[in-house]
Amino acid sequence: MNIEEYFGMSENPFKTTVDEKYYFQSIQHSTAFNKIKYLVDRMGGLSVLIGGAGMGKSMLSRRLIMDLNPDEYEVGLIIVIHTEIKGVWILRQIAKLMGVDSASDADPIGTISKLYEKLYELNSEGKKPVILIDEANMLTKKDQMEELRGLTNLEVQGQKLINIVLIGIPELEDSLKLDPPLAQRVTVKITLGPLQQSEIKTYIQHRLNIAKGPAGLFDEDSYNIVYNRTKGIPRLINTLCYNSMWAAKDLGVKKISADVLASVATNAFSHLGEV
């Protein structure tokens, strides 16, 4: 029997993969979401979302994509998975996401020209192009950042033709320093931090509710343990709660106590050192 069956849940509520339906509107996530949404609504150009590993940046970005009405926005997502990609690759990926075929272009100038025409067309239709670049901290080459700067220059009658949202861990700050003119074009920069202690119970109950799990799965005393051992980092909260459910199943109990959580945390996070 798996933990879903044991606890009578429809699915695992504490998986660490990105699933938009589990998006949690914490105080910080709400502020970040609203600032970025406000900016793209007004074609504000370049925004940056920075946060440590496991803070929920990718979840927020996927929720933003879901929230942007396709009748009003042309939205694309790029996930950077390697530091050695060329700047021109980024340009061509953005062009492709905007519906531009650049495969036959001998040089980037042709791609830029086609992309400008497409963005101008979208602008004329009243649509707002938005490109989100996740794991943007993997952009560690000057030519990559210069290519992005070129796109921020695309305007018509004083209005930006494309919104770019860079998302990454704090090393993204170093990437921006590779091209100071690009860094100067950042309209808004948001730093996403951990959940507050007062939000831990609500976060856990939110995920349990979506998975149709038991509301009283965790003892009241256990939420302080969760916060103390995870420091409010959502990914670590999920990991701890998931492993605690397995521990409870192995013990044959249906309620997770603070003692079980503390014991599981010692094992589950031993490789992390101090969180």
C-alpha positions in Angstrom: 0.0 0.0 0.0 1.4 3.4 -0.9 1.0 6.6 1.2 -1.8 7.9 -0.9 -3.9 4.8 -0.2 -2.9 4.7 3.4 -4.0 8.3 4.2 -6.9 8.2 1.7 -5.5 10.9 -0.6 -6.0 11.4 -4.3 -2.3 12.0 -4.9 0.9 12.9 -3.1 0.4 16.5 -1.9 4.1 17.1 -1.2 5.7 16.3 -4.5 8.6 18.6 -5.4 7.8 18.9 -9.1 6.1 22.1 -10.4 2.3 21.6 -10.4 0.4 24.9 -10.8 -2.6 23.8 -8.9 -0.6 23.7 -5.7 0.5 27.3 -6.1 0.4 28.9 -2.6 -0.3 32.7 -2.3 2.1 33.5 0.4 2.6 37.2 1.4 5.9 37.3 -0.6 4.6 35.3 -3.6 1.5 37.5 -3.8 3.6 40.7 -3.8 6.0 39.3 -6.4 3.2 38.1 -8.6 1.3 41.4 -8.5 4.4 43.5 -9.3 5.4 41.4 -12.3 1.8 41.2 -13.6 1.5 45.0 -13.2 4.7 45.5 -15.2 3.7 43.1 -18.1 0.2 44.7 -18.2 1.9 48.0 -19.0 4.6 46.6 -21.3 7.3 47.7 -18.8 10.1 45.8 -20.4 12.6 43.8 -18.2 11.8 42.4 -14.8 13.9 40.1 -12.6 12.7 37.5 -10.0 15.5 36.2 -7.7 15.2 33.6 -5.0 17.2 30.8 -3.4 16.7 27.2 -4.4 13.3 25.8 -3.5 11.6 29.1 -2.8 8.9 28.6 -5.4 10.1 30.8 -8.3 9.2 28.3 -11.0 5.8 27.7 -9.4 5.1 31.4 -9.4 6.2 31.8 -13.1 3.9 28.9 -14.2 1.1 30.4 -12.3 1.7 33.7 -14.0 1.6 32.0 -17.4 -1.8 30.5 -16.4 -3.1 33.9 -15.4 -2.2 35.7 -18.6 -5.2 35.5 -20.9 -4.1 34.2 -24.3 -6.5 36.6 -26.0 -4.4 39.5 -24.5 -0.9 38.0 -24.3 1.5 36.0 -26.4 3.5 34.1 -23.8 6.5 31.9 -24.1 8.7 30.1 -21.5 12.4 29.2 -21.9 14.2 27.0 -19.3 17.9 27.4 -19.5 19.6 24.0 -18.9 23.2 24.7 -20.0 25.6 27.6 -19.6 27.2 27.1 -23.0 24.3 28.1 -25.2 24.9 30.9 -27.6 23.2 34.3 -27.5 21.8 33.7 -30.9 20.2 30.5 -29.7 18.2 32.6 -27.2 17.2 35.0 -29.9 16.0 32.2 -32.1 14.1 30.5 -29.3 12.3 33.7 -28.5 11.5 34.2 -32.2 10.1 30.6 -32.4 7.9 31.2 -29.3 6.5 34.3 -30.9 5.6 32.3 -34.0 8.6 33.4 -36.2 10.4 30.8 -38.4 14.1 31.7 -38.3 15.5 28.3 -39.3 16.5 29.6 -42.8 18.2 32.8 -41.5 21.9 32.9 -42.3 22.6 35.4 -39.6 20.9 36.9 -36.5 20.0 40.2 -38.4 17.4 38.4 -40.4 15.9 36.9 -37.3 15.8 40.2 -35.5 14.1 41.8 -38.5 11.4 39.1 -38.6 10.9 39.2 -34.9 10.5 43.0 -34.9 7.8 42.7 -37.6 6.0 40.0 -35.6 6.1 42.0 -32.4 4.9 45.1 -34.2 2.0 43.1 -35.6 1.1 41.8 -32.2 1.3 45.4 -30.9 -1.1 46.5 -33.6 -3.5 43.7 -32.6 -3.4 44.9 -29.0 -1.5 41.8 -27.8 1.3 41.9 -25.3 4.3 39.6 -25.8 5.9 38.1 -22.7 8.9 35.9 -22.5 9.8 34.2 -19.2 13.4 32.8 -18.9 13.7 30.4 -16.0 17.1 29.3 -14.6 18.4 32.6 -16.1 21.4 32.3 -13.7 22.7 29.8 -16.2 23.3 32.7 -18.6 26.9 33.3 -17.7 28.3 34.6 -21.0 28.4 38.2 -22.1 27.0 37.5 -25.6 23.9 35.9 -24.0 23.1 39.0 -22.0 23.9 41.3 -25.0 21.3 39.5 -27.1 18.7 40.1 -24.4 19.7 43.8 -24.2 19.1 44.0 -28.0 15.6 42.8 -27.5 14.9 45.3 -24.8 15.6 48.0 -27.4 12.7 47.0 -29.6 10.2 49.8 -29.2 7.5 51.6 -31.2 6.4 55.1 -30.3 8.2 55.0 -27.0 6.6 51.7 -25.9 8.4 48.4 -25.4 7.5 45.7 -27.9 8.3 42.8 -25.6 8.3 41.9 -21.9 11.2 39.8 -20.6 11.1 38.2 -17.1 14.4 36.7 -15.9 14.0 34.1 -13.1 16.8 32.5 -11.1 18.8 32.0 -8.0 21.0 34.8 -6.5 23.8 34.1 -9.0 21.5 35.9 -11.6 22.9 39.1 -10.1 26.3 38.1 -11.4 24.9 37.4 -14.9 23.3 40.9 -15.0 26.7 42.4 -14.2 28.1 40.9 -17.4 26.3 43.7 -19.3 25.8 46.8 -17.2 23.5 48.5 -19.9 21.2 45.5 -19.6 21.2 45.7 -15.8 20.2 49.4 -16.0 17.2 48.4 -18.0 15.7 46.3 -15.2 12.4 48.0 -14.3 11.7 45.9 -11.3 13.8 43.4 -9.3 12.1 41.2 -6.7 13.7 38.9 -4.2 11.6 36.0 -3.1 12.2 34.7 0.4 11.0 31.7 2.5 7.5 31.4 4.0 6.9 33.1 7.3 6.4 30.9 10.4 2.8 31.9 10.6 2.2 30.6 7.0 3.5 27.1 7.6 0.3 25.5 8.8 -1.8 27.2 6.0 0.7 26.0 3.4 0.6 22.4 4.5 -3.2 22.4 4.9 -3.5 24.0 1.4 -1.7 21.2 -0.2 -3.5 18.5 1.8 -6.8 20.0 0.8 -6.0 19.9 -2.9 -5.0 16.2 -2.6 -8.1 15.5 -0.5 -5.9 14.5 2.5 -6.9 14.5 6.1 -7.0 18.0 7.6 -5.6 16.8 11.0 -2.7 14.8 9.6 -0.2 16.8 11.5 -0.2 17.5 15.3 -0.4 21.2 16.2 3.1 21.0 17.7 4.6 19.7 14.5 4.3 23.0 12.6 7.0 24.6 14.7 9.3 21.7 14.0 8.6 22.0 10.2 9.6 25.7 10.3 12.6 25.2 12.5 14.0 22.4 10.3 13.2 23.9 6.9 13.4 27.6 7.6 10.3 28.1 5.6 11.7 26.9 2.3 8.8 25.3 0.4 10.7 22.6 -1.3 12.2 21.4 2.0 8.8 21.6 3.6 7.5 19.2 0.9 10.4 16.9 1.3 10.0 16.7 5.1 6.2 16.2 5.0 6.5 13.6 2.3 9.1 11.5 4.2 7.1 12.0 7.4 4.0 10.4 5.8 6.1 7.4 4.9 7.5 7.2 8.5 3.9 7.4 9.9 2.8 4.6 7.6 5.7 2.4 8.7 4.8 3.1 12.3 1.2 2.2 11.6 -0.2 5.6 12.8 -2.5 8.1 11.0 -1.3 11.2 12.7 2.2 12.8 12.4 3.7 14.0 15.6 6.4 16.5 16.3 8.7 13.7 17.4 8.2 11.8 14.1 8.9 15.0 12.1 12.1 15.8 14.1 13.4 12.2 13.6 12.7 12.3 9.9 14.3 15.7 9.5 17.5 14.5 11.1 17.7 11.7 8.4 16.2 13.5 5.4 18.4 16.7 5.7 21.7 15.2 7.0 23.3 15.8 3.6 22.4 19.5 3.6 24.2 20.7 6.7 22.7 23.8 8.2 19.7 24.9 6.2 
